[in-house]
Amino acid sequence: MSAATATHELVDRAMRDAAARYGADSRSVQGYVRGKLAWDPVYRQLAARAPFPEPVFDLGCGNGLLLVLLATVQPGLRAIGVDWDDARVRQATSATRTLDSIRIERGDVRDLEIPLSGTIFLVDVLHYLEPGDQDRVLQRAAAALSAEGRLYVRDVDRTTGLRSLINRSQEVIGRALGLHKGTGLHFRATGELVGVLSQLGLETSIVPSWGKLPLSNRLIEAWKKGHAAAD
Ligand SMILES: C[S@@+](CC[C@H](N)C(=O)[O-])C[C@H]1O[C@@H](n2cnc3c(N)ncnc32)[C@H](O)[C@@H]1O
């Protein structure tokens, strides 16, 4: 996919333009978005991999930041974003209001039917689910992938010592501050998630996704066995 992959200039422009889409939101939302764009490498990592096979399904889309970015690097992106948090659904709906081919819905990823998808994102979502629910969501995501489809999972790797401890502590604080609802925090080793994906018939590649921060996030790309990896 390298020849057609989004250029640095396009990704830079998407990163600059994205924050403006939250201009109607509260200062805290705008600050959150600016902080995520500045410090969290996952948005740039994913935007640089566009174009993605469509339709795109963003499970636990939060305020829609990833879809907003991708809509710039992949104009006309056909995508659905789902989240169970009303405030985030409102923010994502507002941020994508002029993007006709993106739909935001309220839903729980644990019992959502996932339609046939070219690309499925689970960015920083799995650890809010019990391990059994994580496996079931991955199972449904794998089953919903088209032949050339891609599944991207970004999550904390609980095996990497101090980084993992810092990352998990940050999440515990976020939860204590009421930033996320849910039943708890359930971190797993990236190797364990890769094992689940392999059993589901997917091949994987993994890259670090912590940027300049002392965290342990990793980005897993998964695709059906026998289909070529993206560059
Ligand atoms: C850390 S945020 C990540 C948001 C987004 N994926 C991103 O990376 O910008 C986690 C999101 O997952 C959502 N979430 C957690 N559990 C969920 C569930 N069971 N169903 C739907 N959304 C869920 C939360 O509401 C929150 O918006």
The ligand as a MOL file (V3000), in Angstrom:
LIG
                    3D

  0  0  0     0  0            999 V3000
M  V30 BEGIN CTAB
M  V30 COUNTS 27 29 0 0 0
M  V30 BEGIN ATOM
M  V30 1 C -9.7580 5.9630 25.9820 0
M  V30 2 S -11.2030 6.2220 25.0550 0 CHG=1
M  V30 3 C -10.6190 5.9730 23.3910 0
M  V30 4 C -11.4720 6.6750 22.3930 0
M  V30 5 C -11.0370 6.5030 20.9440 0
M  V30 6 N -10.9940 5.1020 20.5430 0
M  V30 7 C -9.7050 7.1820 20.7090 0
M  V30 8 O -8.6980 6.4770 20.7720 0
M  V30 9 O -9.6650 8.3890 20.4740 0 CHG=-1
M  V30 10 C -12.1240 4.7190 25.3220 0
M  V30 11 C -13.5020 4.8060 24.7470 0
M  V30 12 O -14.1080 3.5160 24.7870 0
M  V30 13 C -15.4630 3.6950 25.1340 0
M  V30 14 N -15.9890 2.4300 25.6550 0
M  V30 15 C -15.5290 1.7100 26.7080 0
M  V30 16 N -16.2750 0.6140 26.8920 0
M  V30 17 C -17.2300 0.6330 25.9270 0
M  V30 18 C -18.2900 -0.2280 25.5770 0
M  V30 19 N -18.5470 -1.3400 26.2820 0
M  V30 20 N -19.0650 0.0890 24.5120 0
M  V30 21 C -18.8260 1.2240 23.7960 0
M  V30 22 N -17.8320 2.0870 24.0800 0
M  V30 23 C -17.0300 1.7890 25.1270 0
M  V30 24 C -15.4370 4.8090 26.1510 0
M  V30 25 O -16.6890 5.4190 26.3210 0
M  V30 26 C -14.3820 5.7510 25.5580 0
M  V30 27 O -14.9610 6.6940 24.6930 0
M  V30 END ATOM
M  V30 BEGIN BOND
M  V30 1 1 1 2
M  V30 2 1 2 3
M  V30 3 1 2 10
M  V30 4 1 3 4
M  V30 5 1 4 5
M  V30 6 1 5 6
M  V30 7 1 5 7
M  V30 8 2 7 8
M  V30 9 1 7 9
M  V30 10 1 10 11
M  V30 11 1 11 12
M  V30 12 1 11 26
M  V30 13 1 12 13
M  V30 14 1 13 14
M  V30 15 1 13 24
M  V30 16 1 14 15
M  V30 17 1 14 23
M  V30 18 2 15 16
M  V30 19 1 16 17
M  V30 20 1 17 18
M  V30 21 2 17 23
M  V30 22 1 18 19
M  V30 23 2 18 20
M  V30 24 1 20 21
M  V30 25 2 21 22
M  V30 26 1 22 23
M  V30 27 1 24 25
M  V30 28 1 24 26
M  V30 29 1 26 27
M  V30 END BOND
M  V30 END CTAB
M  END
